[in-house]
Amino acid sequence: MQALLDTIATLSMPVDAQRLFHGRGGLHPGCEHLALDAFPPVLVLTSFLALDAEALATVQAALQQRWQALAPEQQLNWVYQCRAEGHVETRLMAGSVPEPHVVTERGARFRVHVLKGQNHGLFLDMAEGRHWVARHVAAQARCKVLNLFAYTCGFSVVALRAGARQVVNVDMSHGAMGIGQHNHQLNGITAGASFLVHDVFSTWGKITRGGPYDLVILDPPSYQRGSFVATKDYVRLMRRLPDLLESGGHALLCLNAPELDAAFLQDAMQTLVPDLQFVQRLPNPPVFADVSEARALKVLLYRAAD
C-alpha cells in the first residue's frame, strides 16, 4: 500500500474529476488492487481485494493529514468501495457526499453518483477521448455525431459544447440516458441532442436514416450479459460503419477489455471494412499508464475515404 500512501502525501487539491492513483496498471507492485479517484469534493478509494480495518485506518490517517495541509478549513469527504469477489460494498468513510453531486472536466459539468453502483456516471479513463472529440468537432464545420452506447452522454456534451450541429445518442439504459439528458441541461445545452433509448442492434433502421454522420463513436461495454460481448458483437458494429459514415468521416472505436489487445480491433477492421483507414490510437491519461499497453484502454481512430 506504500505507493498509494506516497501519492496521497503529495496530492494537490483536485479541481476536476480525475484518477489520482492507478494501481491497476501494474506499475506499483503490491497495489494492483487499488485505485483512488477524485470526484470533487469527494475522494473514492476502490479496492478489488477486501481491506481490513487497519488498512482503512491507515488510508484515513494519510488522507486526513494531507487534507489538513491542503484545506484545513474544509472537511475531508471520502468513500470506500470494495469490489472483491463475494464482497461488494460501498461505504462513506468520512464527511458527506453532495446531492446532487456535480463534477467538472475541462469546463464541462457532469452528474455523478459515487455511493451506488460500480459505474459512477463518468468514466475517468476516457478523459483524453472526450478531449479529442471536443478538439475534433471544434475544427469541423458543424459536424453531425452518432454516439453509440452513449451511457450518460459525456461525448455528446463535449461535442455540442464544441459546436456540433447534432448528436444522436443511443443506449438501452433509461437511467443512464436520463442522467445524460440532465448533463446536457447542466451545460446549458437545450438543442442539438436526441436520445434513443433502444438496443443498438434493433435500431439500425432509425440510426441509419438519421445519417450519414461525420463522426461515429463506438464505446460499448466489453461484456454485458444479454446485450454485448465484445468478442462476438464488435464485428456487428464494424460492418455498419460504411453505411453510417459521411465521406471523409471518422469513427472512434473504444474497447476496455484487458484480455483483448488493439490488434483485435485492427485485424477485424482490416478484414471487414478495409476502406476505412487507421489513423491513430489515442493516448490514455498519463495516470492510467499500464505495464502492458495491450491491457490498457484502447481508443482507435479510423477515417473513411473522401
Secondary structure, DSSP 8 states (H G I E B T S, - for coil): -HHHHHHHHT-----S-EEEEEGGGSSSTT-TTEEEEEETTEEEEEESS---HHHHHHHHHHHHHHHHHH-TTS---EEEEEEETTEEEEEEEES---SSEEEEETTEEEEE-SSSSS--SS-GGGHHHHHHHHHHHHHSSS-EEEEES-TT-HHHHHHHHTT-SEEEEEES-HHHHHHHHHHHHHTT--SSEEEEES-GGG-HHHHHHT--EEEEEE---SEETTTEEHHHHHHHHHTTHHHHEEEEEEEEEEE--TTS-HHHHHHHHHHH-TTSEEEEE----GGG--S-TTTS-EEEEEE---
